[in-house]
Amino acid sequence: MPIQTPIYLDYHATTPVDSRVLEAMLPYFFKKFGNASSKTHAFGWEAEAAVENARLQVASLLGAQKEEIYFTSGATESNNLAILGYARANRERRNHLLSCVSEHSAVLDPLRHLTEEGFEVSFLSIDSQGKINLEELQKNLRPETLLISLMGANNEIGSLHPLEDLGKIARQHGLAFHCDATQALGKIKIDVEKMGIDLLSLSGHKIYGPKGIGALYVRSKNPKINMSPVIFGGGHEGGLRSGTLNVPGIVGLGEACEIAQREMDSENIRLKSLRDMFWQQLQDKIEDVHLNGVLENRLTNNLNVRFDYVPVQQLMMEVRDLAFSAGATCTSVKAKPSHVLQALGLSKAEVEWSARFSLGRLTNEEEIAYATQRIKEGVDKIRTSSIEYEMAKEEL
Ligand code: PMP
C-alpha cells in the first residue's frame, strides 16, 4: 500500500480521537443531550449517569475513588486548579512551594503567579538525563513547604520522575504532592495510593480522547486535601469547578481511559520496539546525530534527537511531509527556545538542532522507514550547503 503523507510523529502535542471513543461520544451530542445537572427529568438523569460512569472509568485508571475525580477543560486548567486552589486554601499553614525547571508552562506559570500573592517558590534542577536529584529535593524542603509539584513524564524528552519516592518524601514531611500526569497517563501505570499522589492532572487529547476535557484527582482521605475553587458559579463538581458539564467530552475521556487501561501493556511493547527501531535507523543512516537524554527511564514513544549543524526549523521546511516538533508545542507557540533542553545542559545551538518525535497508536514500521529516509535527505541537503558543518568536519 502506498504510504499516506503527511506522517504524524507528534503524539505528545495531541492524538487523534480513537474511533471507539468517538462512537461512545456521538449519542451525547444529539439524542442524549441532557444537562447533567437537570435533576427533574429523564434527559438530565441519563446525562448524569453517563458522567458518573466516566468518572468511574477515569478513577479506575488511577487507582482512585470516583468521588475524587473533578472534570475540567484539560490539563492546563487542572494544573492551575491544583496549584492555585491548594495553595490558597492552605496559605495560613505554610507558604512555600517546590517544583522543577523542566515542568510544563501550565505548572510554572501558576507557580510564578503565586509569588505575587506572597508565596515563595523554588525550582529543582535536572541533570543531563532529565533526572532530579532527591538529595537536592530534601535540601530544598522547608518547615513551611506546602506542596511539591512534579510531573510524571516530561513532554519534550519523555523522562520519568520517581513518583513513588516523591510520594514517600511528601508524606514524611506532611506536604502535598501534585503530579502533572498529562504525558504519563496511559503510558506508565499510575496508582495514586501506591505513589502517594494527592493531586493529579490529566488531559483527554493526549490519550486518544477529545480536546477541551480533562480532570483533576483530589485525594479525599488519608489525608483529605482541602481546595479553594478558581472558577465560581453554579457549584458543579462539589463546588470546586463550576460550569455546565461537557457531557460528550466526559464520556469520551472515560472511554479513552478504559481503553488505555486495557491496552497499555501491549501498546507499550509495540511502541518501544518502533521507537528503538527508529533511533537505530537514524544512527545507521545519518552521521552526527545525538540523543537528548537517555533511552532508559523514558516514555516508550519519545525520541528527542539533534542533528549537528541542522537547524530544526530548516529541517521541518525541507521535510514537510513529516509532522514533528522543535520542542514543546506550547513553547513553540511562544517561539521560545526549549527551557527543558537548556536545563539538560545543551548549548543554544544544540537546542536549535533538536527535534522531538513522538509515536503513537497509528505509527507503523513503514512510516518509520519512510521518515528516516526523508530526514536523511533533509539533513544531507542542509549540511551540503552549511559552511559551519564543512568547517567542523575539516577540523576533525
Ligand atoms: N502538561 C503537560 C506535561 C503537557 O504536555 C500539556 C500539553 N502540552 C499540558 C500540561 C496542557 O494540557 P492541555 O492541552 O490539556 O491544556
Boltz pocket constraint, residues with backbone or C-beta under 6 A from the ligand:
constraints:
  - pocket:
      binder: B
      contacts: [[A, 12], [A, 13], [A, 73], [A, 74], [A, 75], [A, 76], [A, 77], [A, 104], [A, 106], [A, 151], [A, 153], [A, 154], [A, 155], [A, 180], [A, 182], [A, 183], [A, 202], [A, 203], [A, 204], [A, 205], [A, 213], [A, 214], [A, 329], [A, 330]]
      max_distance: 6.0
